[in-house]
Structures are given as structure tokens and as C-alpha cells.
Amino acid sequence: MRIGELARRAGVTPRALRYYEEQGLLAPERRPSGYREYGERDVDTVHGIRTLLAAGLNSAVIAEILHGLPLPGQRPPGPTCPELLTGLARERARITRQMDELAEARDLLDAIMGAEAPSELIRSGRLRAAERTAAESVSAGGRPAAEGRGPRPPARKLDGVRSRAVLE
């Protein structure tokens, strides 16, 4: 099948397919005319690529682990492919860190929104105390606290108000 047909069947644009080829994720045959020729297997490959992109993996990581993913009807992925497990474990840890950071940001917003005077909370420096309270409630709820975040960036001024925590 040609690029337009694969794009239609996989629900992507021809430009996306060319990008996947550039990244080494797809390797279509070439006709003597230079047109790309795709097979049925490429439909499933593109669906797998889209799923991994949606999970937050970038194309370089996908290129590393794509060969270890089974096609529909084949064996499920598992310990028989150590490279796949290593790559997925690394990406899972990255996603978990992002989720922890987003949970902290959400809890901070909740603390600000729940304050009687959010701007006073920010100005008075009680924001850090509210942040700690939110973090403690997150930890008590069973979710792990974020690790390895390193030092905080310097505070920034917006309209004369120190607002490091709001901008982080």
C-alpha cells in the first residue's frame, strides 16, 4: 500500500509517516518509481508507535524498544526481551517523576485556591507552609513523594510579588 493508504488506515498523516521513517521507526520498501510501499504489518507498527508516543516516550526511545514489541496475535511483551524491559522501566520511572511533580503542582493550586486570600498567602510567605501541608497530605494518601528533584530555581518576581512556588 502507498503512504496515503497507510496514513488513512492508521489514522495519521503522511507527514507523520515520513517522520517515523526518518527516525528509523518505519522502513518501507521502495518501488522503482521511488514511491514508498508499506505492508499490512506497518499498520500495526504505526499503531504501536502512536501508543508509545501517547505514553510519553520520545521517538529515540521508541526506536530502541520497538523491535521488542510483538505484533497483534504474537506473544505478549515480557522478560524474553531484556532491552524492552530496560527501556520501559526507564520511561516508567520518568513518567512517575512527572506524575509526582504534577500532583505537587495540583496540591499547591488546591492550597492557594482554598485560602481565604490567595494573594495574601503568597505575599506572607505562608505559601511554603501550605506547600508542605499539601505535600504531607499527599504522602499520607499513599502516593510517593517526588525524588531527585534537585535544588529549587531562584525566585522570580511578577508584578513585585515573589512567586517561585507558583511558577515552578
N, C-alpha and C positions, 0 to 999 in steps of 0.2 A: 504494500500500500504506500501511497505517497504521503508527504508531510501533512497536507491538508486533511486527509482522511484520518490519519493518526491523531492529529490535533482535535478533530471533531469527536472521535471515539473516546479519547482520553480526557476531554474537557479542558484542554489547554490551548494556548495559541501556538502557531507555527514558530513564532519568535522564541517562545519558551523551549520548544524542542531543539531549536538551533543552539540555545544557551546550554541545554543539557548535553548536547553533543560537544560543545566547546569545553565543558567541564569534565568530559570523559565519562559521563553517566549513560550516554547512549552511543551506539556505534552502528549506524545504519549502513547497509550495503549501498554502493553507488552504481547506477546504471551507466552505460556507455555515454549517455547524454549528460551525465553529471547529476541527474536527479537522485535524491535520496530514496531508498527503498527500505521500508520498515516491514517487520513481520508481526504476527499475532502476539508473540511474546513481548514485543515492545509496548503494547497497550498495558500489559500488567506491570512492566518495568516502570512506565511513566506513573501509573497509579501508586506504586511503591515509593517513587521519588517524591510525589506530591504528599504522601502520608508522612514521610520523614521530614520534609520541609515544614509541614504543619506542626510537627512535634518540636520544631525549633532547631533542627540540625541544619548546618550550612552545607553547601554543595561539596566542599572539600571533605567533610566528614562522611557525607553520603557516599562519595566516591570510594572512600576507604572500606566501607561496610556493605555496599550494595551487592558485591559479589557473593556475600554470605547469606543474603536473603533468599528464601525459597520462593518459587512461583506458586500461584494457586494450585492446589492439588498435590503439591510436593510435601516433603517432611516439614514440620514447623521449625522455625529457627531455634537453636538450642546449643548445648555445650559442644556439639561437634564442630563448631566454628569459633575458635577462641578469639580471632580478630574481631568478629562481630560482637562478641560479648564484651571485649575490652572497650571497643568504640562506644557501644551503647551504655556501658557503665559510666564512662567519662561524660557522655552527654546527659545522662540521667542526673549525675551529680551537679552539672552546670544548671540544668533546669530546676533542680531542687533549690540551689542557691538563689536563682532568680525568683522562685516562688516565695522563699523566705523573705527576700527583700521587698517584694510586692506586698506580702502580708504585713510587714512592718510599716510600709507606707500607708496601707489601708488603715491600720490601727492608729497611726498618728493622725490621719484625717478624721477618724472617728473621735479621737480625743479633742481635736480642735473643734469639730462640729458640735460635740457635746458640751463644750464650755459655754458659760453664760456670755462671756465676752471674748471670743477667739482672739481678737487683735490685742486685748489686754494680756491674755495668756502668753502670746508671742513676745510682747514687749517686756513683760515682767520677768522673763527667764524661767517661768514655771513650765514652759514647753518641754524642757528636758525632763522634768519630773513627770509630766504627763506621758512623755515618750517611754520612760522607764516603767511606769504603771501599765501602759499598754503592752510593753514587751513582757512584763511579768505575767499578765493575764494570758498572753499567747502561750508562754511556756507552761502555765498551769493547765491550759487546754490540751496539752499533749503534743503540740507541734514543736519541732526542734527549733532552737534559736539559730540565727544565721552564724556561720563560722567563717573565719578567714577574710573578713571584710577589710581589714587594714585600717589605717588612721582615717579619720574624717577629713574631708576637704575643708579649707578655710571658709569662715562665714562670709556670706555675700550681703551686700546692703541693697535693699529695694525700697525706694521711697523713704530712705532714712531708717528703716527697720531692719535689725539683724534677723535674718530668716534662713539660716543654714539648714535647719531641720526641714523646713517646708520645701526647699529647693533640692534636697538630696535625692 
